[in-house]
């Protein structure tokens, strides 16, 4: 769980039916982080680190009839987990 979660939008570009967004996500890790595999096995279980993080992301959206019909994202998950002290 993250508190103070926010996205700072740096650029937005649209061409045809595609929209690209470059942003920085930031927040504070204030609650337990648990992730499970599709088979239900535990993958990650971390207590709240209490640390702040900020990492960049890019998001791509395809729009049809005024609605988002597809979304792709590239996130710096390694940077986030490193800042939260999950590595090492």
C-alpha positions in Angstrom: 0.0 0.0 0.0 1.2 3.4 -0.9 0.2 6.8 0.5 0.7 10.2 -1.1 0.6 8.5 -4.4 0.7 10.9 -7.4 1.6 11.1 -11.0 3.4 14.2 -12.4 2.7 14.4 -16.1 5.7 15.6 -18.1 4.5 15.2 -21.7 1.4 14.0 -23.5 1.5 13.3 -27.3 -1.4 12.3 -29.5 -1.4 11.1 -33.1 -4.2 9.3 -34.8 -5.8 6.9 -32.3 -2.7 6.7 -30.0 -1.9 8.8 -27.0 1.5 8.6 -25.2 2.1 9.9 -21.7 5.5 10.3 -19.9 5.1 10.7 -16.2 6.8 10.3 -12.8 5.0 8.2 -10.1 5.8 9.0 -6.5 4.6 8.1 -3.1 5.5 6.5 0.3 5.3 2.8 1.1 3.1 2.8 4.2 1.4 -0.6 4.1 2.2 -4.2 3.6 3.0 -5.1 0.0 1.9 -8.7 -1.0 1.9 -10.3 -4.4 0.7 -13.7 -5.4 1.4 -15.8 -8.5 -1.5 -17.0 -10.7 -1.4 -20.4 -8.9 -1.9 -18.6 -5.5 1.6 -19.1 -4.2 3.2 -16.2 -2.4 5.7 -14.2 -4.5 6.4 -11.2 -2.3 5.5 -10.1 1.2 7.0 -7.0 2.5 6.2 -4.9 5.6 5.8 -1.2 5.1 9.2 0.4 4.4 8.1 3.9 5.2 10.3 5.1 2.4 9.5 7.6 -0.4 10.1 6.8 -4.1 9.8 8.5 -7.4 10.2 6.7 -10.8 9.4 7.4 -14.4 6.7 5.6 -16.5 5.4 5.8 -20.0 1.8 4.9 -20.9 0.4 4.3 -24.3 -3.4 4.4 -24.9 -5.4 3.5 -28.0 -8.7 5.4 -28.2 -11.8 4.3 -30.2 -15.1 6.0 -30.2 -14.0 8.3 -27.4 -13.0 5.5 -25.0 -9.6 3.9 -24.1 -9.7 0.4 -25.6 -6.0 -0.6 -25.1 -3.3 0.4 -22.6 0.4 -0.5 -22.5 2.8 0.7 -19.8 6.6 0.7 -19.2 7.5 1.3 -15.5 10.8 1.4 -13.7 9.9 -1.3 -11.2 13.6 -2.0 -10.5 14.1 1.6 -9.5 11.0 1.6 -7.3 12.0 -1.6 -5.4 15.5 -0.3 -5.1 14.4 3.0 -3.5 12.1 1.1 -1.1 15.0 -1.1 0.0 13.6 -4.4 -1.3 16.8 -5.4 -3.0 19.8 -6.8 -1.2 
